[in-house]
Amino acid sequence: MDANDLREKTPDQLRDELENLKKEAFNLRFQQATSQLENTARMRAVRRDVARVKTILNQKAAAAAAEA
């Protein structure tokens, strides 16, 4: 997931994306606990994507507060 693609999305779309990523992270943790996880690198990628989405949401909130 590219940060530039995320910056083009609205805050509502970003919140939806964050929710989907958190669900995926939960499912990956569950698979790991039951020894069914095949791609362990996906956990790291999802964690970083969550951080990326949260960062951009905070940037957009700060920009909106600065305008007001």
N, CA, C and O atoms as a DFTB+ gen file, in Angstrom:
272 C
 N C O
     1  1       0.850      -1.175       0.000
     2  2       0.000       0.000       0.000
     3  2       0.897       1.239       0.000
     4  3       1.811       1.356       0.816
     5  1       0.629       2.141      -0.905
     6  2       1.450       3.326      -1.068
     7  2       0.845       4.488      -0.296
     8  3      -0.374       4.661      -0.298
     9  1       1.669       5.282       0.359
    10  2       1.188       6.409       1.145
    11  2       0.528       7.462       0.251
    12  3      -0.420       8.126       0.669
    13  1       1.027       7.613      -0.970
    14  2       0.428       8.595      -1.877
    15  2      -1.002       8.203      -2.249
    16  3      -1.866       9.067      -2.396
    17  1      -1.248       6.912      -2.400
    18  2      -2.609       6.448      -2.676
    19  2      -3.523       6.741      -1.492
    20  3      -4.686       7.105      -1.670
    21  1      -2.995       6.582      -0.291
    22  2      -3.804       6.813       0.907
    23  2      -4.131       8.301       1.075
    24  3      -5.216       8.655       1.536
    25  1      -3.199       9.153       0.706
    26  2      -3.428      10.597       0.874
    27  2      -4.564      11.103      -0.013
    28  3      -5.172      12.133       0.281
    29  1      -4.848      10.384      -1.090
    30  2      -5.920      10.785      -1.999
    31  2      -7.297      10.401      -1.467
    32  3      -8.310      10.907      -1.952
    33  1      -7.345       9.513      -0.477
    34  2      -8.617       9.044       0.058
    35  2      -9.169      10.018       1.099
    36  3      -8.434      10.799       1.702
    37  1     -10.477       9.944       1.287
    38  2     -11.125      10.771       2.299
    39  2     -10.922      10.134       3.668
    40  3     -10.592       8.951       3.754
    41  1     -11.114      10.900       4.741
    42  2     -10.977      10.317       6.083
    43  2     -11.916       9.127       6.326
    44  3     -11.545       8.177       7.015
    45  1     -13.121       9.178       5.768
    46  2     -14.033       8.046       5.937
    47  2     -13.490       6.796       5.256
    48  3     -13.573       5.699       5.807
    49  1     -12.940       6.959       4.073
    50  2     -12.352       5.819       3.366
    51  2     -11.151       5.276       4.133
    52  3     -10.929       4.066       4.175
    53  1     -10.379       6.178       4.740
    54  2      -9.218       5.747       5.513
    55  2      -9.653       4.973       6.757
    56  3      -9.024       3.983       7.127
    57  1     -10.728       5.425       7.397
    58  2     -11.224       4.701       8.575
    59  2     -11.720       3.314       8.184
    60  3     -11.516       2.352       8.926
    61  1     -12.365       3.202       7.035
    62  2     -12.798       1.885       6.550
    63  2     -11.593       0.991       6.267
    64  3     -11.591      -0.194       6.600
    65  1     -10.585       1.570       5.658
    66  2      -9.363       0.818       5.362
    67  2      -8.693       0.356       6.657
    68  3      -8.197      -0.768       6.741
    69  1      -8.683       1.227       7.660
    70  2      -8.097       0.883       8.952
    71  2      -8.853      -0.268       9.603
    72  3      -8.245      -1.178      10.166
    73  1     -10.166      -0.223       9.526
    74  2     -10.981      -1.300      10.084
    75  2     -10.684      -2.628       9.390
    76  3     -10.554      -3.661      10.047
    77  1     -10.579      -2.599       8.062
    78  2     -10.275      -3.819       7.311
    79  2      -8.898      -4.371       7.668
    80  3      -8.723      -5.581       7.803
    81  1      -7.927      -3.477       7.821
    82  2      -6.586      -3.920       8.171
    83  2      -6.543      -4.521       9.565
    84  3      -5.839      -5.504       9.796
    85  1      -7.287      -3.944      10.490
    86  2      -7.317      -4.487      11.850
    87  2      -7.971      -5.868      11.876
    88  3      -7.548      -6.746      12.627
    89  1      -9.002      -6.053      11.054
    90  2      -9.629      -7.373      10.964
    91  2      -8.644      -8.388      10.382
    92  3      -8.561      -9.526      10.844
    93  1      -7.908      -7.962       9.371
    94  2      -6.930      -8.860       8.769
    95  2      -5.833      -9.209       9.773
    96  3      -5.393     -10.357       9.838
    97  1      -5.392      -8.226      10.553
    98  2      -4.367      -8.479      11.558
    99  2      -4.872      -9.479      12.601
   100  3      -4.128     -10.358      13.035
   101  1      -6.126      -9.343      12.997
   102  2      -6.713     -10.284      13.950
   103  2      -6.725     -11.688      13.369
   104  3      -6.350     -12.645      14.046
   105  1      -7.152     -11.816      12.122
   106  2      -7.199     -13.123      11.478
   107  2      -5.801     -13.732      11.344
   108  3      -5.628     -14.940      11.511
   109  1      -4.819     -12.903      11.044
   110  2      -3.453     -13.400      10.930
   111  2      -2.922     -13.876      12.281
   112  3      -2.245     -14.901      12.358
   113  1      -3.230     -13.132      13.345
   114  2      -2.813     -13.564      14.684
   115  2      -3.470     -14.887      15.053
   116  3      -2.841     -15.757      15.656
   117  1      -4.736     -15.030      14.686
   118  2      -5.454     -16.270      14.974
   119  2      -4.835     -17.430      14.209
   120  3      -4.668     -18.517      14.763
   121  1      -4.492     -17.212      12.938
   122  2      -3.859     -18.259      12.146
   123  2      -2.502     -18.637      12.725
   124  3      -2.126     -19.809      12.727
   125  1      -1.769     -17.641      13.216
   126  2      -0.462     -17.924      13.792
   127  2      -0.606     -18.759      15.068
   128  3       0.187     -19.669      15.312
   129  1      -1.605     -18.450      15.866
   130  2      -1.818     -19.177      17.111
   131  2      -2.191     -20.636      16.843
   132  3      -1.878     -21.513      17.649
   133  1      -2.850     -20.897      15.730
   134  2      -3.260     -22.258      15.404
   135  2      -2.296     -22.931      14.423
   136  3      -2.602     -23.985      13.867
   137  1      -1.140     -22.318      14.219
   138  2      -0.096     -22.843      13.328
   139  2      -0.582     -23.052      11.896
   140  3      -0.168     -24.004      11.234
   141  1      -1.449     -22.179      11.418
   142  2      -1.936     -22.261      10.047
   143  2      -1.415     -21.122       9.177
   144  3      -1.734     -21.048       7.990
   145  1      -0.623     -20.244       9.759
   146  2      -0.124     -19.079       9.026
   147  2       1.009     -19.501       8.099
   148  3       2.009     -20.067       8.541
   149  1       0.841     -19.219       6.804
   150  2       1.862     -19.594       5.822
   151  2       2.801     -18.437       5.507
   152  3       4.010     -18.632       5.382
   153  1       2.245     -17.226       5.379
   154  2       3.055     -16.070       5.010
   155  2       3.244     -15.184       6.240
   156  3       2.420     -14.312       6.517
   157  1       4.327     -15.411       6.972
   158  2       4.546     -14.657       8.203
   159  2       4.889     -13.198       7.933
   160  3       4.681     -12.348       8.799
   161  1       5.406     -12.896       6.762
   162  2       5.762     -11.520       6.432
   163  2       4.521     -10.642       6.288
   164  3       4.611      -9.420       6.399
   165  1       3.374     -11.253       6.044
   166  2       2.143     -10.478       5.881
   167  2       1.763      -9.771       7.180
   168  3       1.181      -8.687       7.146
   169  1       2.087     -10.372       8.318
   170  2       1.775      -9.736       9.603
   171  2       2.505      -8.401       9.723
   172  3       1.923      -7.401      10.141
   173  1       3.772      -8.396       9.356
   174  2       4.558      -7.167       9.422
   175  2       4.008      -6.115       8.459
   176  3       3.924      -4.935       8.801
   177  1       3.639      -6.548       7.266
   178  2       3.122      -5.618       6.266
   179  2       1.806      -4.996       6.734
   180  3       1.576      -3.803       6.536
   181  1       0.955      -5.792       7.348
   182  2      -0.332      -5.281       7.828
   183  2      -0.112      -4.294       8.966
   184  3      -0.766      -3.253       9.019
   185  1       0.806      -4.613       9.880
   186  2       1.099      -3.695      10.989
   187  2       1.596      -2.350      10.463
   188  3       1.209      -1.293      10.961
   189  1       2.443      -2.407       9.468
   190  2       2.975      -1.166       8.899
   191  2       1.900      -0.393       8.135
   192  3       1.891       0.838       8.153
   193  1       1.003      -1.105       7.469
   194  2      -0.091      -0.445       6.770
   195  2      -1.023       0.245       7.762
   196  3      -1.505       1.348       7.502
   197  1      -1.274      -0.401       8.895
   198  2      -2.106       0.214       9.939
   199  2      -1.450       1.503      10.413
   200  3      -2.118       2.530      10.538
   201  1      -0.162       1.459      10.674
   202  2       0.557       2.652      11.121
   203  2       0.518       3.744      10.061
   204  3       0.372       4.923      10.382
   205  1       0.649       3.352       8.804
   206  2       0.630       4.311       7.702
   207  2      -0.731       5.011       7.618
   208  3      -0.798       6.228       7.444
   209  1      -1.814       4.237       7.743
   210  2      -3.161       4.811       7.675
   211  2      -3.393       5.743       8.864
   212  3      -3.940       6.833       8.699
   213  1      -2.982       5.323      10.053
   214  2      -3.166       6.170      11.240
   215  2      -2.394       7.476      11.111
   216  3      -2.890       8.534      11.497
   217  1      -1.184       7.403      10.572
   218  2      -0.365       8.598      10.396
   219  2      -1.045       9.585       9.451
   220  3      -1.095      10.784       9.726
   221  1      -1.560       9.083       8.356
   222  2      -2.194       9.965       7.376
   223  2      -3.490      10.537       7.929
   224  3      -3.815      11.695       7.664
   225  1      -4.239       9.741       8.697
   226  2      -5.450      10.264       9.338
   227  2      -5.101      11.412      10.288
   228  3      -5.789      12.432      10.317
   229  1      -4.032      11.239      11.061
   230  2      -3.608      12.299      11.982
   231  2      -3.142      13.540      11.231
   232  3      -3.401      14.662      11.668
   233  1      -2.461      13.350      10.114
   234  2      -2.021      14.484       9.312
   235  2      -3.207      15.257       8.764
   236  3      -3.214      16.488       8.765
   237  1      -4.216      14.522       8.293
   238  2      -5.397      15.184       7.761
   239  2      -6.154      15.930       8.856
   240  3      -6.679      17.017       8.616
   241  1      -6.214      15.350      10.065
   242  2      -6.887      16.000      11.192
   243  2      -6.134      17.268      11.591
   244  3      -6.755      18.289      11.888
   245  1      -4.826      17.211      11.600
   246  2      -4.024      18.384      11.947
   247  2      -4.186      19.478      10.909
   248  3      -4.263      20.657      11.257
   249  1      -4.239      19.107       9.647
   250  2      -4.415      20.090       8.575
   251  2      -5.792      20.748       8.672
   252  3      -5.927      21.952       8.451
   253  1      -6.809      19.953       9.002
   254  2      -8.152      20.503       9.150
   255  2      -8.221      21.448      10.343
   256  3      -8.891      22.478      10.278
   257  1      -7.534      21.106      11.429
   258  2      -7.526      21.966      12.621
   259  2      -6.768      23.264      12.347
   260  3      -7.135      24.317      12.869
   261  1      -5.729      23.197      11.542
   262  2      -4.949      24.391      11.233
   263  2      -5.751      25.360      10.350
   264  3      -5.588      26.576      10.446
   265  1      -6.601      24.818       9.509
   266  2      -7.421      25.671       8.638
   267  2      -8.512      26.389       9.421
   268  3      -8.885      27.516       9.096
   269  1      -9.014      25.732      10.442
   270  2     -10.140      26.308      11.215
   271  2      -9.695      27.352      12.208
   272  3     -10.523      27.918      12.921
